[in-house]
Amino acid sequence: MEKFEKLSGIAAPMPLVNIDTDMIIPKVFLKSIERTGFGKNLFDEMRYNRDGTEIEDFVLNQPAYREAQILVAGDNFGCGSSREHAPWAIADFGIKAVISTSFADIFFNNCFKNGILPIVLPQEVVDVLMQDAEKGANARMEVDLEAQTVTTSDGEIFSFEVDAFKKHCLLEGLDDIALSLEKVSAIDAFEASASTARPWV
Amino acid sequence: MSPKTLYDKIWDAHVAHEADDGTCLLYIDRHLVHEVTSPQAFEGLRMTGRKVRAPEKTIAVPDHNVPTTLDRANAATMTEESRIQVEALDKNAKEFGVHYYPVSDVRQGIVHIVGPEQGWTLPGMTVVCGDSHTATHGAFGALAHGIGTSEVEHVLATQTLIQKKSKNMKVEITGKLNPGVTAKDITLAVIGETGTAGGTGYVIEYCGEAIRDLSMEGRMTVCNMAIEGGARAGLIAPDQTTYDYVKGRPHAPKAGQWENALEWWKTLYTDEDAVFDKTITLKGEDIQPVVTWGTSPEDVLPITGYVPNPDDFTGGKVEAVKRSLEYMGLTPGQKLTDIEIDTVFIGSCTNGRIEDFRAVAEVVKGKKIKEGMRAMIVPGSGLVRAQAEEEGLADIFKEAGFEWRLAGCSMCLAMNPDQLSEGERCAATSNRNFEGRQGYKGRTHLVSPAMAAAAAITGHLTDIREMM
């Protein structure tokens, strides 16, 4: 996984609440057996007409936001299916951070596995960031994971919380399977004792 | 010892390693795998030269893509991409040596129906799958939740998951349910109460008399939709109903081990003084047959209700409701029972079990579906199908005009050819009414099997109590 570097980029506003993973990447695109190539179909049904032409007023089709690297979204972003194709599509499009008041659990975890930082902030802060994002291409937002801050284009700084272990993995771009395999003796020991205690498992 | 919840007990019994910051390696007893979220994980193992650590605890079955038409043995019924995905699972299952139920096997079906049916799912286990509806298995008092593909790879390689503990939430349904009210109505009513993010950060334990009174099938329906309320998992403490369901299944503990297993299972309940971080109580008798009107599972109302007005809501939900009503083609104030339906889908991991089909048969026996209606019944597994045929249910369905299909996820997520067309409106027993979920611009109303059956007959959303 790539290291999560300090980010300075355009933020796209998507105030809609409950943006689900079917919206992020519709199921017709889940048939690939690869991890890449999903970015062009990110938000497919909101972004394109049936004939493949772009829906002009969709935020990521607007000239200001075509290169967005940050998404500011409504409550409960990423609800629904566990499909990791959703963060794959977001990352493939070039978005590296998503800001909302809340995220669905599985989506939230999936982001960290793919170099995407989901940032949870209170409603009043998300409101400020949403307004900042609505300013378009001239308003660049900054996300500093090391310092755990988001800075608006006006220089207003907001701190956010992030799990220390997840932060470490993102900053260093770590493969967490390799990390877990370092603890293989603990897994072996657990397995041995569990198979004695619950041999039917 | 301090009192523990059921979740605490299962969690504590599975921590293989705990770091100073509380990050744990949680040992996984059962890993269920399907074709859509696993190919990249197996490929990851191949690229890093890793093996599946516990193939004997890994069970794979294709379900999302597979056609449900009777001619599906003919490969031409699948699109090229679907075929590649199913073939990838065939190949990966063989190469990595995991248990496998191919499409041709009578035991094939939706992964969350096959697991319990075969006795893979047992009380007190940890169960994961690259599918959000893994919550279903919580009905057995197993800690079960969905994971992403990277986590699938992690479990394949290490048989553990990196986890931090969730908070405890209690959802109590007291008293008895009224006639016509089912497990599906309970679970939808709870989401209507909590909202789709109300359970975020929690594991829910469902309890109370109305939950105790449910069969295993009903309990699975309730837990299945815990994820729709945002919870990591839903749990129901095991009891005699659970033991009776499990006993004798192919992978249940055999004689000799059964008594030991039972002894442990009987310790799996929430201690009297255990503390929950959040509690919600609904009276069973207050729950009515419900239906969703919007594009989020929290958009729930009793069938006697009216389409709401966006102005009835606050915050971001106002815009969301406007968008939903436009998508759904509904007008505020419209009576829910006036909404006309052209498609009925009965099946899915939420309601594709034998008891669901018995409920449908009871409603449609001797009747005909409305002219022009497309109505489809898709069993959750080949064994459910066989049992429904043996009980004569399939004949009742066919005589009423339903299509009687082979097992799979089908129109719940419409990855196979079973899809809604633009503007079609479906009463569905599945779990999500998201935009485009059942097909591009398709419209979904989530209901119980009996309510779906009633709609198939009348051609509009119908209060099942009026047909009883």
Boltz contact constraints between the chains, C-beta under 6 A:
constraints:
  - contact:
      token1: [A, 17]
      token2: [B, 316]
      max_distance: 6.0
  - contact:
      token1: [A, 17]
      token2: [B, 320]
      max_distance: 6.0
  - contact:
      token1: [A, 18]
      token2: [B, 196]
      max_distance: 6.0
  - contact:
      token1: [A, 18]
      token2: [B, 296]
      max_distance: 6.0
  - contact:
      token1: [A, 20]
      token2: [B, 434]
      max_distance: 6.0
  - contact:
      token1: [A, 22]
      token2: [B, 434]
      max_distance: 6.0
  - contact:
      token1: [A, 22]
      token2: [B, 436]
      max_distance: 6.0
  - contact:
      token1: [A, 22]
      token2: [B, 437]
      max_distance: 6.0
  - contact:
      token1: [A, 26]
      token2: [B, 436]
      max_distance: 6.0
  - contact:
      token1: [A, 27]
      token2: [B, 413]
      max_distance: 6.0
  - contact:
      token1: [A, 27]
      token2: [B, 415]
      max_distance: 6.0
  - contact:
      token1: [A, 30]
      token2: [B, 36]
      max_distance: 6.0
  - contact:
      token1: [A, 31]
      token2: [B, 81]
      max_distance: 6.0
  - contact:
      token1: [A, 31]
      token2: [B, 82]
      max_distance: 6.0
  - contact:
      token1: [A, 31]
      token2: [B, 85]
      max_distance: 6.0
  - contact:
      token1: [A, 33]
      token2: [B, 39]
      max_distance: 6.0
  - contact:
      token1: [A, 33]
      token2: [B, 88]
      max_distance: 6.0
  - contact:
      token1: [A, 35]
      token2: [B, 40]
      max_distance: 6.0
  - contact:
      token1: [A, 45]
      token2: [B, 436]
      max_distance: 6.0
  - contact:
      token1: [A, 74]
      token2: [B, 316]
      max_distance: 6.0
  - contact:
      token1: [A, 75]
      token2: [B, 316]
      max_distance: 6.0
  - contact:
      token1: [A, 76]
      token2: [B, 196]
      max_distance: 6.0
  - contact:
      token1: [A, 76]
      token2: [B, 197]
      max_distance: 6.0
  - contact:
      token1: [A, 79]
      token2: [B, 196]
      max_distance: 6.0
  - contact:
      token1: [A, 81]
      token2: [B, 132]
      max_distance: 6.0
  - contact:
      token1: [A, 82]
      token2: [B, 130]
      max_distance: 6.0
  - contact:
      token1: [A, 82]
      token2: [B, 131]
      max_distance: 6.0
  - contact:
      token1: [A, 82]
      token2: [B, 132]
      max_distance: 6.0
  - contact:
      token1: [A, 82]
      token2: [B, 146]
      max_distance: 6.0
  - contact:
      token1: [A, 82]
      token2: [B, 148]
      max_distance: 6.0
  - contact:
      token1: [A, 84]
      token2: [B, 148]
      max_distance: 6.0
  - contact:
      token1: [A, 84]
      token2: [B, 149]
      max_distance: 6.0
  - contact:
      token1: [A, 102]
      token2: [B, 197]
      max_distance: 6.0
  - contact:
      token1: [A, 102]
      token2: [B, 200]
      max_distance: 6.0
  - contact:
      token1: [A, 105]
      token2: [B, 232]
      max_distance: 6.0
  - contact:
      token1: [A, 106]
      token2: [B, 146]
      max_distance: 6.0
  - contact:
      token1: [A, 110]
      token2: [B, 148]
      max_distance: 6.0
  - contact:
      token1: [A, 113]
      token2: [B, 150]
      max_distance: 6.0
  - contact:
      token1: [A, 164]
      token2: [B, 21]
      max_distance: 6.0
  - contact:
      token1: [A, 165]
      token2: [B, 23]
      max_distance: 6.0
  - contact:
      token1: [A, 177]
      token2: [B, 154]
      max_distance: 6.0
  - contact:
      token1: [A, 177]
      token2: [B, 157]
      max_distance: 6.0
  - contact:
      token1: [A, 180]
      token2: [B, 158]
      max_distance: 6.0
  - contact:
      token1: [A, 183]
      token2: [B, 17]
      max_distance: 6.0
  - contact:
      token1: [A, 186]
      token2: [B, 16]
      max_distance: 6.0
  - contact:
      token1: [A, 186]
      token2: [B, 17]
      max_distance: 6.0
  - contact:
      token1: [A, 187]
      token2: [B, 16]
      max_distance: 6.0
  - contact:
      token1: [A, 187]
      token2: [B, 160]
      max_distance: 6.0
  - contact:
      token1: [A, 190]
      token2: [B, 16]
      max_distance: 6.0
  - contact:
      token1: [A, 190]
      token2: [B, 27]
      max_distance: 6.0
  - contact:
      token1: [A, 200]
      token2: [B, 253]
      max_distance: 6.0
  - contact:
      token1: [A, 200]
      token2: [B, 257]
      max_distance: 6.0
  - contact:
      token1: [A, 200]
      token2: [B, 261]
      max_distance: 6.0
  - contact:
      token1: [A, 201]
      token2: [B, 29]
      max_distance: 6.0
